[in-house]
Amino acid sequence: MHPSPDAGPGSLAHVILDDVDGGLLASQTRRNDVDQAVADLRQTARFMPEGLTGPFNLHLSVQTNGLIFDLRHADDDRPLRIYRVSLMPFRRLIKDYILLVDSFDEAVTEGNTMRVRAIDMGRRGLHNDGAELMIDRLRGKIEMDAETARRLFTLACVLQQRR
């Protein structure tokens, strides 16, 4: 695993979801969300852990109702630091997000474009709330922008759903 040549000190060279299997991503919407979130994180993340310089490999997993950020050196995947964020404050947002994704899939199948638009607006609102909470929960540990936090919230939803 080698970072891209333009990877900077606050970037993510790789994002690895340690607990995701193919069956969990049966929904095309979920698969697309995960693929897009990972691609966006690799390209544009502003991810600056206190006292560390990247680029980083980020292994994400859920263990005992906590989101685990396992940061590793991008060149050799050597462990650097592990952060755990309780998912309890995210429970309602994650539940609502999963319900919205399911409703979105149904609306797409039905061809109901008005419903698709309405659900997508609601999903964006949940992303914003999830991002604010992610930034707040990691304050003093990892500095990030709202777009990075939105992508991490998407991945937290997928990881939590498997529980």
DSSP file with accessible surface (Angstrom, degrees, kcal/mol):
  #  RESIDUE AA STRUCTURE BP1 BP2  ACC     N-H-->O    O-->H-N    N-H-->O    O-->H-N    TCO  KAPPA ALPHA  PHI   PSI    X-CA   Y-CA   Z-CA
    1    1 A M              0   0  111      0, 0.0    76,-0.1     0, 0.0    13,-0.1   0.000 360.0 360.0 360.0 115.2    0.0    0.0    0.0
    2    2 A H        -     0   0  149     11,-0.1    73,-0.1    74,-0.1    72,-0.0  -0.971 360.0-120.1-123.6 138.8    1.6    3.2   -1.1
    3    3 A P        -     0   0   28      0, 0.0    10,-0.1     0, 0.0    11,-0.0  -0.299  39.0 -93.7 -69.5 158.8    0.0    6.7   -0.9
    4    4 A S    >   -     0   0   48      1,-0.1     3,-2.0     9,-0.1     9,-0.0  -0.371  38.2-110.8 -68.1 153.2   -0.5    8.7   -4.0
    5    5 A P  T 3  S+     0   0  142      0, 0.0    -1,-0.1     0, 0.0     0, 0.0   0.781 117.5  51.5 -60.3 -25.2    2.3   11.1   -4.8
    6    6 A D  T 3  S+     0   0  136      2,-0.0     2,-0.2     0, 0.0    -2,-0.1   0.333  77.6 130.4 -95.5  10.4    0.1   14.1   -4.0
    7    7 A A    <   -     0   0   26     -3,-2.0     6,-0.1     1,-0.1    36,-0.0  -0.461  43.7-157.4 -66.4 126.5   -1.0   12.8   -0.6
    8    8 A G    >   -     0   0   28     -2,-0.2     3,-1.5     4,-0.0    -1,-0.1  -0.338  33.0 -86.3-100.5-176.4   -0.5   15.5    2.0
    9    9 A P  T 3  S+     0   0   79      0, 0.0    45,-3.1     0, 0.0    -2,-0.1   0.721 126.1  42.0 -66.9 -20.6   -0.1   15.6    5.8
   10   10 A G  T 3  S+     0   0   14     43,-0.2    37,-2.8    44,-0.1     2,-0.2  -0.071  97.4 106.5-114.7  34.8   -3.8   15.6    6.5
   11   11 A S    <   -     0   0   19     -3,-1.5    45,-2.0    35,-0.2     2,-0.6  -0.704  64.5-128.3-115.4 164.3   -4.9   13.1    3.9
   12   12 A L  E     -a   56   0A   2     29,-0.6    45,-0.2    -2,-0.2    33,-0.2  -0.951  15.2-175.0-112.2 115.3   -6.1    9.5    3.8
   13   13 A A  E    S+     0   0A   3     43,-2.7     2,-0.3    -2,-0.6    44,-0.2   0.885  76.5   8.1 -73.7 -40.7   -4.2    7.2    1.4
   14   14 A H  E     -a   57   0A  37     42,-1.2    44,-2.8   -13,-0.1     2,-0.5  -0.996  58.0-158.3-142.6 146.1   -6.5    4.3    2.1
   15   15 A V  E     -a   58   0A  15     -2,-0.3     2,-0.5    42,-0.2    44,-0.2  -0.991  17.3-171.8-124.9 118.5   -9.8    3.7    3.9
   16   16 A I  E     -a   59   0A  44     42,-3.2    44,-3.0    -2,-0.5     2,-1.0  -0.955  16.9-151.8-117.5 122.9  -10.4    0.1    4.9
   17   17 A L  E >   -a   60   0A  29     -2,-0.5     3,-1.0    42,-0.2    44,-0.2  -0.823  13.2-168.8 -92.9 102.1  -13.7   -1.0    6.3
   18   18 A D  T 3  S+     0   0   70     42,-2.3    43,-0.2    -2,-1.0    -1,-0.2   0.720  78.3  40.5 -67.9 -22.1  -12.6   -4.0    8.4
   19   19 A D  T 3  S+     0   0   44     41,-0.6     2,-0.5    -3,-0.1    -1,-0.2   0.257  84.8 109.6-114.0  11.9  -16.0   -5.4    9.1
   20   20 A V    <   -     0   0   37     -3,-1.0     2,-0.3     3,-0.0    -3,-0.1  -0.780  40.0-178.3 -97.4 130.1  -17.9   -5.1    5.8
   21   21 A D    >>  -     0   0  105     -2,-0.5     4,-0.9     1,-0.1     3,-0.7  -0.760  41.5-102.7-116.1 169.4  -18.8   -8.1    3.8
   22   22 A G  G >4 S+     0   0   62     -2,-0.3     3,-0.5     1,-0.2    -1,-0.1   0.839 115.0  61.0 -60.8 -35.0  -20.6   -8.3    0.5
   23   23 A G  G >4 S+     0   0   62      1,-0.2     3,-1.1     2,-0.1    -1,-0.2   0.848  98.4  57.1 -64.5 -33.6  -23.9   -9.4    2.0
   24   24 A L  G <4 S+     0   0   30     -3,-0.7     3,-0.5     1,-0.3    -1,-0.2   0.844 103.7  54.3 -66.1 -30.7  -24.3   -6.2    4.0
   25   25 A L  G <<  +     0   0   20     -4,-0.9    -1,-0.3    -3,-0.5     6,-0.2  -0.092  66.5 127.1 -98.0  37.0  -24.0   -4.2    0.8
   26   26 A A    <   +     0   0   76     -3,-1.1     2,-0.3     4,-0.1    -1,-0.2   0.835  55.0  82.8 -62.7 -31.3  -26.9   -5.9   -1.0
   27   27 A S  S  > S-     0   0   16     -3,-0.5     4,-2.4     1,-0.2     5,-0.2  -0.594  75.8-145.0 -76.2 130.8  -28.5   -2.6   -1.6
   28   28 A Q  H  > S+     0   0  101     -2,-0.3     4,-2.9     1,-0.2     5,-0.2   0.879 101.6  56.4 -61.5 -36.8  -27.1   -0.8   -4.7
   29   29 A T  H  > S+     0   0   15      2,-0.2     4,-2.8     1,-0.2    -1,-0.2   0.933 108.3  46.5 -61.8 -44.2  -27.6    2.5   -2.8
   30   30 A R  H  > S+     0   0   19      2,-0.2     4,-2.6     1,-0.2     5,-0.2   0.921 112.6  49.9 -64.4 -43.2  -25.5    1.3    0.1
   31   31 A R  H  X S+     0   0   84     -4,-2.4     4,-2.7    -6,-0.2     5,-0.2   0.937 113.1  46.5 -59.9 -45.5  -22.8    0.0   -2.2
   32   32 A N  H  X S+     0   0   80     -4,-2.9     4,-2.8     2,-0.2     5,-0.2   0.903 111.5  51.7 -63.1 -43.5  -22.8    3.3   -4.1
   33   33 A D  H  X S+     0   0   28     -4,-2.8     4,-2.6    -5,-0.2    -2,-0.2   0.923 113.1  44.6 -59.0 -45.6  -22.7    5.3   -0.8
   34   34 A V  H  X S+     0   0    8     -4,-2.6     4,-2.7     2,-0.2     5,-0.3   0.950 114.7  47.5 -65.6 -48.7  -19.7    3.3    0.5
   35   35 A D  H  X S+     0   0   99     -4,-2.7     4,-2.4    -5,-0.2    -2,-0.2   0.922 115.7  45.2 -59.3 -43.8  -17.8    3.5   -2.8
   36   36 A Q  H  X S+     0   0  109     -4,-2.8     4,-2.9    -5,-0.2     5,-0.2   0.919 112.7  50.4 -68.4 -42.0  -18.4    7.2   -3.1
   37   37 A A  H  X S+     0   0    3     -4,-2.6     4,-2.6    -5,-0.2    -2,-0.2   0.934 113.0  45.8 -61.8 -45.3  -17.5    7.9    0.5
   38   38 A V  H  X S+     0   0   30     -4,-2.7     4,-2.4     2,-0.2    -1,-0.2   0.938 114.2  48.3 -64.5 -44.9  -14.3    6.0    0.3
   39   39 A A  H  X S+     0   0   35     -4,-2.4     4,-1.8    -5,-0.3    -2,-0.2   0.936 113.3  47.7 -61.9 -44.4  -13.3    7.6   -3.0
   40   40 A D  H  X S+     0   0   22     -4,-2.9     4,-3.2     1,-0.2     5,-0.4   0.906 110.6  51.7 -63.7 -41.5  -14.1   11.1   -1.7
   41   41 A L  H  X S+     0   0    2     -4,-2.6     4,-1.4    -5,-0.2   -29,-0.6   0.913 110.7  48.2 -61.9 -42.2  -12.1   10.5    1.5
   42   42 A R  H  < S+     0   0  110     -4,-2.4    -1,-0.2    -5,-0.2    -2,-0.2   0.840 120.6  37.2 -66.8 -31.9   -9.1    9.4   -0.4
   43   43 A Q  H  < S+     0   0  150     -4,-1.8    -2,-0.2    -5,-0.2    -1,-0.2   0.857 134.7   9.6 -89.4 -37.5   -9.3   12.4   -2.8
   44   44 A T  H  < S+     0   0   89     -4,-3.2    -3,-0.2    -5,-0.2    -2,-0.1   0.353  79.0 140.2-131.8   5.7  -10.4   15.3   -0.6
   45   45 A A     <  -     0   0   13     -4,-1.4     2,-0.6    -5,-0.4   -33,-0.1  -0.236  35.9-157.5 -59.6 140.7  -10.3   14.4    3.1
   46   46 A R        +     0   0   95     99,-0.1    99,-0.8   -35,-0.1     2,-0.5  -0.925  32.2 159.1-113.4  98.2   -9.0   17.0    5.6
   47   47 A F  E     +D  144   0B   0    -37,-2.8    97,-0.2    -2,-0.6     7,-0.1  -0.932  10.0 168.9-133.7 101.1   -8.1   14.5    8.4
   48   48 A M  E     -D  143   0B  78     95,-3.0    95,-2.4    -2,-0.5     2,-0.1  -0.799  16.4-160.2-126.4  91.2   -5.6   15.8   11.0
   49   49 A P  E >   -D  142   0B   4      0, 0.0     3,-2.0     0, 0.0    93,-0.3  -0.429  40.1 -92.8 -66.8 140.8   -5.1   13.7   14.1
   50   50 A E  T 3  S+     0   0  131     91,-3.2     3,-0.1     1,-0.3    92,-0.0  -0.309 107.1   1.4 -55.5 123.2   -3.6   15.7   17.0
   51   51 A G  T 3  S+     0   0   72      1,-0.2     2,-0.3    -3,-0.1    -1,-0.3   0.512 110.8 102.2  79.4   4.7    0.2   15.3   17.0
   52   52 A L    <   -     0   0   39     -3,-2.0     2,-0.4   -43,-0.0    -1,-0.2  -0.911  54.2-152.5-122.6 151.6    0.4   13.1   13.9
   53   53 A T        +     0   0  106     -2,-0.3   -43,-0.2     2,-0.1    -5,-0.1  -0.985  34.4 173.2-122.6 130.9    1.3   13.8   10.3
   54   54 A G  S    S+     0   0   13    -45,-3.1     2,-0.2    -2,-0.4   -44,-0.1  -0.060  71.1 178.4 -92.2-164.9   -0.1   11.8    7.4
   55   55 A P        -     0   0   28      0, 0.0    19,-1.4     0, 0.0     2,-0.3   0.385  64.2-169.8 -74.2 160.6   -0.9   10.6    4.9
   56   56 A F  E     -aB  12  73A   0    -45,-2.0   -43,-2.7    17,-0.2   -42,-1.2  -0.861  30.5-133.9-122.9 156.4   -2.7    7.8    6.8
   57   57 A N  E     -aB  14  72A   0     15,-2.7    15,-2.6    -2,-0.3     2,-0.6  -0.937  29.8-155.0 -98.5 132.0   -4.3    4.4    6.2
   58   58 A L  E     -aB  15  71A   0    -44,-2.8   -42,-3.2    -2,-0.5     2,-0.6  -0.953   9.7-167.4-115.4 116.5   -7.6    4.5    8.1
   59   59 A H  E     -aB  16  70A  14     11,-2.5    11,-2.7    -2,-0.6     2,-0.4  -0.922  12.9-165.1 -99.2 121.3   -9.1    1.1    9.2
   60   60 A L  E     +aB  17  69A   0    -44,-3.0   -42,-2.3    -2,-0.6   -41,-0.6  -0.894  18.9 149.0-109.3 137.5  -12.7    1.6   10.4
   61   61 A S  E     - B   0  68A   4      7,-1.4     7,-3.4    -2,-0.4     2,-0.5  -0.959  39.9-121.3-153.5 168.2  -14.6   -0.9   12.4
   62   62 A V  E     + B   0  67A   1     -2,-0.3     2,-0.4     5,-0.2     5,-0.2  -0.984  31.9 170.4-117.1 126.8  -17.4   -1.1   15.0
   63   63 A Q  E >   - B   0  66A 103      3,-2.4     3,-1.1    -2,-0.5    -2,-0.1  -0.990  68.1 -14.5-137.4 127.7  -16.6   -2.9   18.3
   64   64 A T  T 3  S-     0   0  119     -2,-0.4    -1,-0.1     1,-0.3     3,-0.1   0.912 128.3 -51.3  46.0  54.3  -18.8   -2.9   21.4
   65   65 A N  T 3  S+     0   0   43      1,-0.2    22,-2.6    21,-0.1    23,-0.4   0.769 116.3 113.6  57.6  29.0  -21.0    0.0   20.0
   66   66 A G  E <   -BC  63  86A   0     -3,-1.1    -3,-2.4    20,-0.2     2,-0.6  -0.986  67.4-128.2-127.8 142.3  -17.9    2.1   19.3
   67   67 A L  E     -BC  62  85A   1     18,-3.4    18,-2.4    -2,-0.4     2,-0.6  -0.805  28.5-148.7 -86.9 121.3  -16.6    3.3   16.0
   68   68 A I  E     -BC  61  84A  14     -7,-3.4    -7,-1.4    -2,-0.6     2,-0.8  -0.844  11.6-165.1 -99.3 122.3  -12.9    2.4   15.9
   69   69 A F  E     -BC  60  83A   0     14,-3.0    14,-2.3    -2,-0.6     2,-0.9  -0.914   8.8-173.0-103.3 101.3  -10.5    4.7   14.0
   70   70 A D  E     -BC  59  82A  19    -11,-2.7   -11,-2.5    -2,-0.8     2,-0.4  -0.854  10.2-160.9 -99.6 100.7   -7.3    2.6   13.6
   71   71 A L  E     +BC  58  81A   0     10,-2.9     9,-3.0    -2,-0.9    10,-1.4  -0.703  13.2 176.6 -89.3 133.9   -4.7    5.0   12.1
   72   72 A R  E     -BC  57  79A  56    -15,-2.6   -15,-2.7    -2,-0.4     2,-0.2  -0.928  38.5 -91.6-134.2 157.1   -1.7    3.6   10.4
   73   73 A H  E  >  -B   56   0A  50      5,-2.7     4,-2.1    -2,-0.3     5,-0.2  -0.459  32.9-136.6 -67.0 135.1    1.2    4.9    8.5
   74   74 A A  T  4 S+     0   0    1    -19,-1.4    -1,-0.1     1,-0.2   -18,-0.1   0.817  96.5  54.7 -67.3 -30.8    0.4    5.1    4.8
   75   75 A D  T  4 S+     0   0   89    -20,-0.2    -1,-0.2     1,-0.2   -19,-0.1   0.903 131.1   4.1 -72.2 -41.4    3.8    3.7    3.7
   76   76 A D  T  4 S-     0   0   93     -3,-0.1    -2,-0.2     2,-0.1    -1,-0.2   0.314  91.7-115.8-131.9   8.3    3.9    0.5    5.7
   77   77 A D     <  +     0   0   41     -4,-2.1    -3,-0.1     1,-0.2     3,-0.1   0.710  54.9 165.6  61.4  23.0    0.6    0.2    7.5
   78   78 A R        -     0   0  118     -5,-0.2    -5,-2.7     1,-0.1    -1,-0.2  -0.495  44.3-104.4 -69.6 131.7    2.4    0.5   10.8
   79   79 A P  E     +C   72   0A  93      0, 0.0    -7,-0.2     0, 0.0    -1,-0.1  -0.320  45.3 167.3 -60.3 136.9    0.0    1.3   13.7
   80   80 A L  E     -     0   0A  53     -9,-3.0     2,-0.3     1,-0.4    -8,-0.2   0.716  58.3 -22.2-113.9 -53.2    0.0    4.9   14.9
   81   81 A R  E     -C   71   0A  96    -10,-1.4   -10,-2.9     2,-0.0     2,-0.4  -0.981  47.8-143.3-161.7 151.0   -3.0    5.5   17.1
   82   82 A I  E     -C   70   0A 106     -2,-0.3     2,-0.4   -12,-0.2   -12,-0.2  -0.984  14.7-171.3-122.8 131.7   -6.4    4.1   17.8
   83   83 A Y  E     -C   69   0A  24    -14,-2.3   -14,-3.0    -2,-0.4     2,-0.4  -0.940   6.6-157.8-116.9 145.1   -9.5    6.3   18.7
   84   84 A R  E     -C   68   0A 119     -2,-0.4     2,-0.5   -16,-0.2   -16,-0.2  -0.990   5.8-170.2-123.5 129.0  -12.8    5.0   19.8
   85   85 A V  E     -C   67   0A   4    -18,-2.4   -18,-3.4    -2,-0.4     2,-0.1  -0.979  26.4-122.0-119.0 123.4  -16.0    7.0   19.5
   86   86 A S  E     -C   66   0A  29     -2,-0.5   -20,-0.2   -20,-0.2     4,-0.1  -0.392  13.0-156.3 -61.8 135.7  -19.2    5.8   21.2
   87   87 A L  S >> S+     0   0    1    -22,-2.6     3,-1.1     1,-0.2     4,-0.6   0.490  72.7  95.5 -91.1  -2.7  -22.0    5.3   18.7
   88   88 A M  G >4 S+     0   0   90    -23,-0.4     3,-1.4     1,-0.3     4,-0.3   0.916  83.3  50.2 -55.9 -45.7  -24.7    5.8   21.3
   89   89 A P  G 34 S+     0   0   56      0, 0.0     4,-0.3     0, 0.0    -1,-0.3   0.740 112.0  50.5 -66.2 -16.7  -25.1    9.5   20.5
   90   90 A F  G <> S+     0   0    0     -3,-1.1     4,-3.0     1,-0.1     5,-0.3   0.495  80.6 101.4 -93.4  -7.8  -25.5    8.5   16.8
   91   91 A R  H <X S+     0   0  145     -3,-1.4     4,-2.6    -4,-0.6     5,-0.2   0.882  83.7  42.3 -50.8 -51.3  -28.1    5.8   17.4
   92   92 A R  H  > S+     0   0  149     -4,-0.3     4,-2.7     1,-0.2    -1,-0.2   0.936 116.5  48.9 -64.2 -43.4  -31.1    7.8   16.3
   93   93 A L  H  > S+     0   0    8     -4,-0.3     4,-2.5     1,-0.2    -2,-0.2   0.913 112.9  47.4 -63.0 -42.4  -29.3    9.4   13.3
   94   94 A I  H  X S+     0   0    6     -4,-3.0     4,-2.6     2,-0.2     5,-0.2   0.930 112.3  49.3 -65.6 -44.6  -28.0    6.0   12.1
   95   95 A K  H  X S+     0   0  138     -4,-2.6     4,-2.2    -5,-0.3    -2,-0.2   0.939 113.8  46.1 -59.7 -46.7  -31.5    4.4   12.5
   96   96 A D  H  X S+     0   0   52     -4,-2.7     4,-2.4    -5,-0.2    -1,-0.2   0.895 111.5  52.6 -63.7 -39.1  -33.1    7.2   10.6
   97   97 A Y  H  X S+     0   0    6     -4,-2.5     4,-2.5    -5,-0.2    -2,-0.2   0.935 109.3  48.5 -63.1 -45.5  -30.4    7.1    7.9
   98   98 A I  H  X S+     0   0   28     -4,-2.6     4,-2.4     1,-0.2    -1,-0.2   0.919 111.7  49.8 -62.8 -41.9  -30.9    3.3    7.3
   99   99 A L  H  X S+     0   0   92     -4,-2.2     4,-2.6    -5,-0.2    -1,-0.2   0.911 110.8  50.4 -62.7 -40.0  -34.6    3.8    7.1
  100  100 A L  H  X S+     0   0   39     -4,-2.4     4,-2.8     2,-0.2    -2,-0.2   0.896 108.8  50.8 -66.1 -39.5  -34.2    6.6    4.6
  101  101 A V  H  X S+     0   0    0     -4,-2.5     4,-2.5     2,-0.2    -2,-0.2   0.932 111.4  48.5 -63.8 -42.2  -31.8    4.5    2.4
  102  102 A D  H  X S+     0   0   58     -4,-2.4     4,-2.1     1,-0.2    -2,-0.2   0.926 113.4  47.0 -62.0 -43.2  -34.4    1.7    2.4
  103  103 A S  H  X S+     0   0   35     -4,-2.6     4,-2.6     2,-0.2    -2,-0.2   0.883 110.0  54.0 -65.4 -37.4  -37.1    4.1    1.5
  104  104 A F  H  X S+     0   0   30     -4,-2.8     4,-2.5     2,-0.2    -2,-0.2   0.935 107.6  50.0 -61.1 -46.3  -34.9    5.6   -1.2
  105  105 A D  H  X S+     0   0   34     -4,-2.5     4,-2.4     1,-0.2    -2,-0.2   0.913 111.8  48.3 -59.1 -43.2  -34.4    2.2   -2.7
  106  106 A E  H  X S+     0   0  102     -4,-2.1     4,-2.4     2,-0.2    -1,-0.2   0.922 111.3  49.8 -63.2 -44.5  -38.1    1.5   -2.7
  107  107 A A  H  X>S+     0   0    0     -4,-2.6     5,-2.1     2,-0.2     4,-0.9   0.886 110.8  49.7 -64.1 -37.9  -38.9    4.9   -4.4
  108  108 A V  H ><5S+     0   0   79     -4,-2.5     3,-0.6     2,-0.2    -1,-0.2   0.934 111.0  49.7 -64.9 -44.8  -36.3    4.3   -7.1
  109  109 A T  H 3<5S+     0   0  125     -4,-2.4    -2,-0.2     1,-0.3    -1,-0.2   0.900 112.8  47.2 -60.6 -40.1  -37.8    0.8   -7.8
  110  110 A E  H 3<5S-     0   0  118     -4,-2.4    -1,-0.3    -5,-0.2    -2,-0.2   0.655 108.9-126.0 -74.6 -17.4  -41.2    2.4   -8.0
  111  111 A G  T <<5 +     0   0   55     -4,-0.9     2,-1.4    -3,-0.6    -3,-0.2   0.724  55.3 153.6  76.7  21.9  -40.0    5.2  -10.3
  112  112 A N     >< +     0   0   63     -5,-2.1     4,-2.3     1,-0.2    -1,-0.2  -0.647  17.3 177.7 -88.2  88.7  -41.4    7.8   -7.9
  113  113 A T  H  > S+     0   0   86     -2,-1.4     4,-2.4     1,-0.2    -1,-0.2   0.834  76.9  55.0 -66.3 -33.8  -39.1   10.8   -8.7
  114  114 A M  H  > S+     0   0  130      2,-0.2     4,-2.1     1,-0.2    -1,-0.2   0.927 111.4  44.8 -63.7 -44.0  -40.9   13.2   -6.3
  115  115 A R  H  > S+     0   0   72      2,-0.2     4,-2.7     1,-0.2     5,-0.3   0.894 110.4  54.9 -67.0 -39.4  -40.4   10.8   -3.4
  116  116 A V  H  X S+     0   0   31     -4,-2.3     4,-2.5     1,-0.2    -2,-0.2   0.937 109.9  47.0 -58.3 -46.4  -36.8   10.1   -4.4
  117  117 A R  H  X S+     0   0  154     -4,-2.4     4,-2.1     2,-0.2    -1,-0.2   0.911 112.7  48.6 -62.7 -44.3  -36.1   13.9   -4.3
  118  118 A A  H  X S+     0   0   62     -4,-2.1     4,-2.0     2,-0.2    -2,-0.2   0.925 113.3  46.7 -63.7 -43.5  -37.8   14.3   -0.9
  119  119 A I  H  X S+     0   0   14     -4,-2.7     4,-2.7     1,-0.2    -2,-0.2   0.911 109.7  54.2 -65.6 -40.4  -36.0   11.4    0.6
  120  120 A D  H  X S+     0   0   44     -4,-2.5     4,-2.3    -5,-0.3    -1,-0.2   0.896 107.1  51.1 -62.9 -38.1  -32.7   12.6   -0.8
  121  121 A M  H  X S+     0   0  123     -4,-2.1     4,-1.9     2,-0.2    -1,-0.2   0.923 111.0  48.3 -63.6 -42.4  -33.2   16.0    0.9
  122  122 A G  H  X S+     0   0   34     -4,-2.0     4,-2.3     1,-0.2    -2,-0.2   0.895 109.4  53.1 -63.9 -38.5  -33.9   14.3    4.2
  123  123 A R  H  X S+     0   0   26     -4,-2.7     4,-2.4     1,-0.2    -2,-0.2   0.909 106.6  52.1 -64.7 -40.1  -30.8   12.2    3.8
  124  124 A R  H  X S+     0   0  118     -4,-2.3     4,-2.2     1,-0.2    -1,-0.2   0.905 108.4  51.6 -62.5 -40.1  -28.7   15.3    3.2
  125  125 A G  H  X S+     0   0   30     -4,-1.9     4,-2.3     2,-0.2    -2,-0.2   0.915 109.9  48.6 -62.2 -43.2  -30.1   16.7    6.4
  126  126 A L  H  X S+     0   0   16     -4,-2.3     4,-3.0     1,-0.2     5,-0.2   0.894 109.1  53.7 -63.7 -39.3  -29.2   13.6    8.4
  127  127 A H  H  X S+     0   0   17     -4,-2.4     4,-2.6     2,-0.2    -2,-0.2   0.917 108.8  49.4 -59.3 -44.0  -25.7   13.7    6.8
  128  128 A N  H  X S+     0   0   75     -4,-2.2     4,-2.4     2,-0.2    -2,-0.2   0.929 113.0  45.8 -62.7 -44.8  -25.3   17.3    8.1
  129  129 A D  H  X S+     0   0   75     -4,-2.3     4,-2.1     1,-0.2    -2,-0.2   0.913 114.2  48.9 -63.6 -43.1  -26.5   16.3   11.6
  130  130 A G  H  X S+     0   0    0     -4,-3.0     4,-2.5     2,-0.2    -2,-0.2   0.889 110.6  51.2 -63.0 -39.1  -24.2   13.3   11.6
  131  131 A A  H  X S+     0   0    3     -4,-2.6     4,-2.7    -5,-0.2     5,-0.2   0.929 108.9  50.1 -65.6 -44.1  -21.2   15.3   10.4
  132  132 A E  H  X S+     0   0  130     -4,-2.4     4,-2.3     1,-0.2    -1,-0.2   0.921 113.1  46.6 -59.8 -43.8  -21.7   17.9   13.2
  133  133 A L  H  X S+     0   0   38     -4,-2.1     4,-2.9     2,-0.2    -1,-0.2   0.902 111.0  52.2 -66.4 -40.0  -21.9   15.2   15.8
  134  134 A M  H  X S+     0   0    0     -4,-2.5     4,-1.6     2,-0.2    -2,-0.2   0.940 111.0  47.2 -61.7 -46.1  -18.8   13.4   14.3
  135  135 A I  H  X S+     0   0   43     -4,-2.7     4,-0.6     1,-0.2    -1,-0.2   0.929 114.2  48.0 -60.8 -44.0  -16.8   16.7   14.5
  136  136 A D  H >< S+     0   0   85     -4,-2.3     3,-0.8    -5,-0.2    -2,-0.2   0.919 110.9  49.6 -63.7 -44.1  -18.0   17.3   18.0
  137  137 A R  H 3< S+     0   0   99     -4,-2.9    -1,-0.2     1,-0.2    -2,-0.2   0.754 116.4  42.4 -69.5 -24.3  -17.2   13.8   19.2
  138  138 A L  H >X S+     0   0    0     -4,-1.6     3,-2.6    -5,-0.2     4,-2.5   0.413  81.3 134.7-102.3   2.3  -13.6   13.9   17.8
  139  139 A R  T << S+     0   0  155     -3,-0.8     4,-0.1    -4,-0.6    -3,-0.1  -0.229  76.5  16.7 -54.9 131.7  -12.9   17.5   18.9
  140  140 A G  T 34 S+     0   0   64      1,-0.1    -1,-0.3     2,-0.0     3,-0.1   0.344 127.5  57.7  85.3  -7.4   -9.4   17.6   20.4
  141  141 A K  T <4 S+     0   0   86     -3,-2.6   -91,-3.2     1,-0.3     2,-0.4   0.718 116.0   9.9-114.5 -55.5   -8.5   14.3   18.8
  142  142 A I  E  <  -D   49   0B   4     -4,-2.5     2,-0.4   -93,-0.3    -1,-0.3  -0.983  64.9-150.0-134.5 122.5   -8.9   14.6   15.0
  143  143 A E  E     +D   48   0B 105    -95,-2.4   -95,-3.0    -2,-0.4     2,-0.3  -0.764  30.9 157.0 -89.9 135.5   -9.6   17.8   13.2
  144  144 A M  E     -D   47   0B  12     -2,-0.4   -97,-0.2   -97,-0.2     2,-0.1  -0.979  37.8-112.0-152.1 161.3  -11.7   17.5   10.0
  145  145 A D     >  -     0   0   53    -99,-0.8     4,-2.2    -2,-0.3     5,-0.2  -0.404  40.1-100.7 -89.9 172.1  -13.9   19.5    7.8
  146  146 A A  H  > S+     0   0   54      1,-0.2     4,-2.5     2,-0.2     5,-0.2   0.872 120.1  54.0 -63.1 -38.0  -17.7   18.9    7.4
  147  147 A E  H  > S+     0   0   88      2,-0.2     4,-1.9     1,-0.2    -1,-0.2   0.906 109.4  47.8 -66.3 -39.6  -17.3   17.0    4.1
  148  148 A T  H  > S+     0   0    2      1,-0.2     4,-2.4     2,-0.2    -1,-0.2   0.936 112.4  49.8 -63.6 -44.4  -14.9   14.5    5.7
  149  149 A A  H  X S+     0   0    0     -4,-2.2     4,-2.4     1,-0.2    -2,-0.2   0.881 107.5  54.6 -62.9 -37.7  -17.2   14.1    8.6
  150  150 A R  H  X S+     0   0   34     -4,-2.5     4,-2.0     2,-0.2    -1,-0.2   0.925 109.6  46.9 -61.1 -44.6  -20.2   13.5    6.3
  151  151 A R  H  X S+     0   0   52     -4,-1.9     4,-2.0     1,-0.2    -2,-0.2   0.909 111.7  50.3 -64.9 -41.3  -18.3   10.7    4.6
  152  152 A L  H  X S+     0   0    0     -4,-2.4     4,-2.6     1,-0.2    -1,-0.2   0.880 107.8  53.9 -65.6 -36.0  -17.2    9.1    7.9
  153  153 A F  H  X S+     0   0    0     -4,-2.4     4,-2.3     2,-0.2    -1,-0.2   0.926 106.3  52.7 -63.0 -43.0  -20.8    9.3    9.1
  154  154 A T  H  X S+     0   0    7     -4,-2.0     4,-1.8     1,-0.2    -2,-0.2   0.942 111.9  45.4 -56.3 -47.0  -21.9    7.3    6.0
  155  155 A L  H  X S+     0   0    0     -4,-2.0     4,-2.6     1,-0.2     5,-0.2   0.887 109.2  55.2 -68.1 -36.3  -19.4    4.6    6.7
  156  156 A A  H  X S+     0   0    0     -4,-2.6     4,-2.8     1,-0.2     5,-0.2   0.904 106.4  52.7 -61.9 -39.0  -20.3    4.5   10.4
  157  157 A C  H  X S+     0   0    1     -4,-2.3     4,-1.9     2,-0.2    -2,-0.2   0.929 111.0  45.7 -61.8 -45.5  -23.9    3.9    9.4
  158  158 A V  H  X S+     0   0    4     -4,-1.8     4,-0.9     1,-0.2    -2,-0.2   0.929 115.3  46.7 -64.9 -43.9  -22.9    0.9    7.2
  159  159 A L  H  < S+     0   0    0     -4,-2.6     3,-0.5     1,-0.2     4,-0.3   0.899 113.0  48.7 -66.4 -40.5  -20.6   -0.5    9.8
  160  160 A Q  H >< S+     0   0   40     -4,-2.8     3,-1.7     1,-0.2    -1,-0.2   0.857 101.0  65.4 -68.5 -32.9  -23.2   -0.1   12.6
  161  161 A Q  H 3< S+     0   0   61     -4,-1.9    -1,-0.2     1,-0.3    -2,-0.2   0.827  91.7  62.8 -62.0 -29.8  -25.9   -1.8   10.5
  162  162 A R  T 3<        0   0   99     -4,-0.9    -1,-0.3    -3,-0.5    -2,-0.2   0.678 360.0 360.0 -70.8 -13.7  -24.1   -5.1   10.5
  163  163 A R    <         0   0  140     -3,-1.7    -3,-0.0    -4,-0.3    -4,-0.0  -0.338 360.0 360.0 -74.2 360.0  -24.4   -5.3   14.3
